Structures are given as structure tokens and as C-alpha cells.
Amino acid sequence: MSGAHQSNSSGRATLRRTTLVCGVLLFLLAVVLVLASVIGSQRLPLAASGAGYQALLRNPLAEPYLLGVSNGAAVGTMTALVFFGAHEWSRPVMAFAGALAATFVVYRLARGRAGATPERLILAGVIVTTFLSSAMVFITTLMDATRIRSFTFWLLGDLSGTTTSLLSVALVAAAIGVIILALNARSLNLMMLGERDAFDLGVEVSRVRVTVFVAASLLVGASVASGGSVGYVGLVVPHLVRLSFGSDNRLVIIASALAGAAFVIVADTIARSIITPRELPVGAITALVGAPLFIYLLRRG
């Protein structure tokens, strides 16, 4: 009993522990930014959305890229670029709309009598991703040949095309999304016990579900509009954060945002330098880390 109590208490997110962990991660992020600045990497939080999806759906495999949410944001961004290219503000707006629509479609498809099981979520994500991939192919046929190559590279993750104004919008949207998720962290902790148990403990399950879906979609839309569809960040980072600091979402969400930013910057730095003077898409580097972890989680489940 004493060992179990000690294990449970060590995973709780006290104010002192949260401040210490986030302070260390913020320092590491600053170090990574300084080291990567010579190559011109951009700061883009991506992983907090994955932490929110995983806590809400009680599924370690729930991640924007695997659920088709990133593709939804990508379709929205491509639509904005093709039809509203002169208005830069349309990119994050359409990306957010696409991510939100994809989120609700996947959730509705996966929801069964037993809830959204891991198998149903993955299947629904594959279905939506396939459909949205076809939509992206159709949109690219509306482009001229010179733009197709740049769009293809952007879809795999490209931070080099982000403008200062677009990055500012993305950072503000990301900050709002992280704050919303952090404010709902206690409710997410209770919902990890099960929606019925959380409701009995006073959690407004429907409100929290909608709030988290919207906030996570805002995060995905902001990141995809700025840097393309960088896969597996929302899977790798929250999982490693939970292994390192416990599963209390009051700490996990904020720590995932900081660690995710550092992870993307490191991946971008490697992508820019591994085969210089050529450059790899950032998503290629994150997939090398994320795909094996995804296989491990799938086999373990």
C-alpha cells in the first residue's frame, strides 16, 4: 500500500513540481532556439493538441496526424491558398475550420456502444485521412506545375515558408489553445476514469468534450497553417512527457507544448543539415521517431 501511495503521489502535479518541470523545459527550449537559430528554425508548438486528444479519448494512439485532423487542417489551408491566396489571414481560419470538421467526423465515426475504442478510432482516422488525401489531390490539380512541388514539400512539413505575420497569428492561436486545455486539465483527469464516473463527480462531460475538441483543433490549425502537416509530434511528445512526469494533465499539457516546440525545432535542424545543401521535410524526421513508437503502442494495446 505504501508503495502504491508513493507512486500515486509522485505523479501528482503540485504547483511547485509544475513550475519546476516547465521552467526546465522552457530553459531547454531557449537553448534549442539559440543553437538552431543559425539555421533559421521557427518556433511552432504542436504537441499540446495530442495531449488533449489522448486525455479526452483515453487513448494513447489519439494524435492529430493519425486521426486525420492534420489532413483536415491541410485541406483547409490549401483551399485558402488556392481561392483566397491574397488574404494571408484566411490560412489559419480555413485550417482551423478543416481541423475542427475532421475532428468531429472522426469522433462520430468511431463512437460506438462501447465508446470510441482504439481500433475504431484508427479505422475512422484512416477513412477520413484517405478521403482528405483525395481532396488534396483534387486541389493540387487546380495549381500550376511550379506550385505543386512546393505544396508537396509543405505537406510533409516545411517551416521555411512561414512569414512573420502568419507566425504571430499561429503563436497567439497556439497560446489560446494551450490555455484553454490547461484550464480544463482537472476535468480531463477525471474523464480519464471514464465519462460516466467523471459525470458523477461533477464534470460537465459534453461541455468539456466540445471545448477540448475546439481548442485542439485550434492548435492543429495554427501549426499546419504555418508549417505544414508534421506527423507524429502529438503522439511522441505527450507519451514521453507522461512517462517522465506522470499522467496529471495539469502538468502534461503545458509540458507537452514546450517539449513539442523543442522537438520540432530539433527535427527541423536535423532536416536542414543532414544532407546539406539539400533539405528534408521536417515530417520525415519526426516520422522516423514516431512510426516505431506507434507500432510499439499498437502492439502493446
C-alpha positions in Angstrom: 0.0 0.0 0.0 2.8 2.4 0.9 4.5 1.8 -2.4 1.3 2.4 -4.4 0.6 5.6 -2.4 4.2 6.8 -3.1 3.8 6.0 -6.8 0.5 7.9 -7.0 1.8 10.9 -5.1 4.9 11.1 -7.3 2.7 11.5 -10.4 0.6 14.4 -9.0 1.2 17.9 -10.4 1.7 20.2 -7.5 2.3 23.9 -8.2 6.0 23.6 -7.2 6.5 20.5 -9.4 4.7 22.0 -12.4 6.7 25.2 -12.1 10.0 23.3 -11.8 9.3 21.0 -14.7 8.0 23.7 -17.0 10.9 26.0 -16.0 13.4 23.4 -17.0 11.6 22.7 -20.3 11.4 26.4 -21.0 15.1 26.7 -20.4 15.8 23.8 -22.7 13.6 25.3 -25.4 15.5 28.6 -25.2 18.8 26.7 -25.5 17.5 24.8 -28.6 16.2 28.0 -30.1 19.7 29.6 -29.7 21.5 26.6 -31.1 19.1 26.2 -34.0 19.0 29.9 -34.9 21.9 29.8 -37.2 19.9 27.5 -39.5 16.8 29.7 -39.1 14.4 27.3 -37.4 11.0 28.6 -36.4 9.2 28.1 -33.1 6.0 26.2 -33.5 4.1 24.4 -30.7 2.4 21.3 -31.9 2.2 18.6 -29.2 -0.4 20.0 -26.8 -3.2 19.0 -29.1 -2.1 15.4 -29.0 -2.1 15.5 -25.2 -5.6 16.9 -25.2 -6.9 14.2 -27.6 -5.3 11.4 -25.7 -6.7 12.6 -22.4 -10.2 13.2 -23.8 -10.4 9.9 -25.7 -8.5 7.9 -23.1 -6.3 6.5 -25.9 -2.5 6.8 -26.2 -2.8 6.4 -30.0 -5.1 9.5 -30.4 -3.0 12.0 -32.3 -3.9 14.7 -34.9 -1.9 13.2 -37.8 -3.2 9.6 -37.2 -6.8 10.8 -36.7 -6.9 12.7 -39.9 -7.2 16.1 -38.2 -3.9 17.3 -39.6 -5.1 16.4 -43.1 -8.3 18.3 -42.4 -6.3 21.4 -41.5 -4.1 20.9 -44.6 -7.2 20.8 -46.9 -8.4 24.0 -45.3 -5.1 25.6 -45.8 -4.7 24.5 -49.4 -8.3 25.8 -50.1 -7.3 29.1 -48.7 -4.1 29.3 -50.7 -5.9 28.4 -54.0 -9.0 30.5 -53.6 -8.0 33.2 -51.1 -4.3 33.5 -51.7 -4.2 37.2 -51.4 -5.6 37.2 -47.9 -3.0 35.6 -45.6 -5.4 35.6 -42.6 -7.5 33.0 -44.5 -4.9 30.3 -44.0 -5.2 29.8 -40.2 -9.0 30.4 -40.4 -9.6 27.7 -43.0 -7.0 25.4 -41.3 -8.9 25.7 -38.0 -12.3 25.0 -39.8 -10.8 22.0 -41.6 -9.3 20.5 -38.4 -12.5 21.0 -36.4 -14.6 19.4 -39.1 -12.3 16.4 -39.4 -12.2 16.0 -35.6 -16.0 15.7 -35.3 -16.3 13.4 -38.3 -13.7 11.0 -36.9 -15.2 11.1 -33.4 -18.7 10.4 -34.8 -17.5 7.6 -37.0 -15.5 6.0 -34.1 -18.2 6.3 -31.5 -20.0 3.0 -30.8 -21.9 1.4 -28.0 -18.6 0.8 -26.2 -17.3 4.3 -26.9 -14.5 5.3 -29.2 -12.2 2.3 -28.9 -8.6 2.4 -30.2 -9.4 0.2 -33.1 -12.5 2.2 -34.2 -10.5 5.5 -33.8 -7.7 4.2 -36.0 -10.1 2.9 -38.6 -12.1 6.1 -38.6 -8.8 8.1 -38.9 -7.7 6.0 -41.9 -11.1 6.5 -43.6 -11.1 10.3 -43.1 -7.4 10.6 -44.0 -7.9 8.7 -47.2 -10.9 10.9 -48.2 -9.0 14.1 -47.4 -5.9 12.9 -49.2 -8.1 12.5 -52.3 -9.4 16.0 -51.7 -5.8 17.3 -51.6 -5.0 15.6 -54.9 -8.0 17.3 -56.5 -7.0 20.7 -55.2 -3.4 20.3 -56.5 -4.9 19.7 -60.0 -6.1 23.3 -59.8 -2.5 24.6 -59.3 0.2 25.3 -61.9 3.2 22.9 -62.1 5.6 25.3 -60.4 3.5 25.4 -57.3 2.8 21.7 -57.0 6.3 20.8 -55.9 6.4 23.5 -53.2 2.9 22.4 -51.9 4.1 18.7 -51.8 7.1 19.7 -49.7 4.9 21.8 -47.4 2.5 19.0 -46.8 5.4 16.9 -45.4 6.4 19.7 -43.1 8.2 22.9 -44.1 8.9 25.7 -41.7 10.8 27.9 -44.2 7.8 29.4 -45.8 6.3 30.9 -42.7 6.0 34.7 -42.7 6.4 36.9 -39.6 2.7 37.9 -39.6 1.5 34.3 -40.1 3.8 33.1 -37.4 2.5 35.7 -35.0 -1.1 34.6 -35.6 -0.1 31.0 -35.2 1.6 31.7 -31.9 -1.3 33.6 -30.5 -3.7 30.9 -31.6 -1.5 28.2 -30.0 -1.2 30.2 -26.8 -5.0 30.4 -26.6 -5.4 26.7 -27.3 -2.9 25.7 -24.7 -4.5 27.9 -22.1 -8.0 26.5 -22.8 -6.7 22.9 -22.5 -4.8 23.8 -19.3 -7.9 25.3 -17.7 -9.8 22.0 -18.4 -6.9 19.8 -17.2 -8.6 18.8 -14.0 -11.8 17.8 -15.8 -9.6 15.8 -18.3 -8.0 14.0 -15.3 -11.4 12.9 -14.1 -12.6 11.9 -17.6 -9.7 9.6 -17.9 -11.5 7.5 -15.3 -14.5 7.2 -17.7 -17.1 9.7 -18.8 -19.8 8.2 -16.5 -17.5 8.4 -13.5 -16.5 11.9 -14.4 -20.2 13.0 -14.7 -20.9 11.5 -11.3 -18.0 13.6 -9.9 -19.5 16.8 -11.3 -17.8 17.2 -14.7 -19.8 18.7 -17.5 -18.8 16.0 -19.9 -20.4 17.4 -23.0 -19.0 20.9 -22.4 -15.5 19.7 -21.8 -15.6 17.4 -24.9 -16.6 20.3 -27.2 -14.2 22.7 -25.5 -11.2 20.3 -25.9 -12.1 19.4 -29.5 -12.3 23.1 -30.4 -9.0 24.0 -28.5 -7.1 21.0 -30.0 -8.4 21.9 -33.5 -7.2 25.5 -33.0 -3.7 24.2 -32.1 -3.6 21.9 -35.1 -4.9 24.6 -37.5 -2.4 27.1 -36.3 0.6 24.7 -36.6 -0.5 23.2 -40.0 -1.2 26.7 -41.5 2.3 27.8 -40.5 4.5 24.7 -41.0 2.5 22.1 -42.9 1.5 18.7 -41.7 4.3 17.5 -39.4 3.3 14.0 -38.3 3.7 12.1 -35.0 4.6 15.0 -32.8 1.3 14.8 -31.0 1.9 11.1 -30.4 5.6 11.1 -29.4 5.9 14.1 -27.1 2.8 13.6 -24.8 3.7 9.9 -24.5 7.3 10.7 -23.4 6.1 13.5 -21.1 3.7 11.1 -19.4 6.5 8.5 -19.0 8.8 11.2 -17.5 6.4 13.2 -15.3 3.2 11.2 -14.8 -0.2 11.5 -16.3 -1.6 14.5 -14.5 -2.9 16.7 -17.3 -2.3 19.9 -15.3 1.4 19.3 -16.0 1.2 17.2 -19.2 -0.5 19.8 -21.4 1.9 22.6 -20.6 5.0 20.4 -20.7 3.9 18.9 -24.0 3.6 22.3 -25.6 7.1 23.3 -24.5 8.7 19.9 -25.3 6.8 19.7 -28.6 8.2 23.1 -29.7 11.7 21.9 -28.8 11.2 18.6 -30.6 10.0 20.3 -33.8 13.0 22.7 -33.8 15.5 19.8 -33.3 13.8 17.8 -36.1 13.9 20.9 -38.3 17.6 21.5 -37.6 18.4 17.9 -38.5 16.3 18.1 -41.7 18.2 21.2 -42.7 21.7 19.9 -42.1 21.7 16.1 -42.6 22.1 16.2 -46.4 23.2 19.8 -46.9 22.8 21.8 -49.1 19.5 20.0 -49.8 16.8 20.0 -47.2 14.5 17.2 -46.0 10.9 17.8 -44.9 10.5 18.0 -41.1 7.8 15.3 -41.2 10.4 12.8 -42.5 12.4 13.2 -39.3 9.5 13.1 -36.9 8.1 10.0 -38.7 11.4 8.2 -38.1 10.9 8.6 -34.4 7.1 8.4 -34.3 6.4 5.4 -36.5 8.3 2.9 -34.3 6.6 4.3 -31.2 3.2 4.0 -32.9 4.0 0.3 -33.7 5.1 -0.3 -30.1 1.9 1.3 -28.6 -0.3 -0.6 -31.1 1.3 -4.0 -30.2 1.2 -3.3 -26.5 -2.5 -2.4 -26.7 
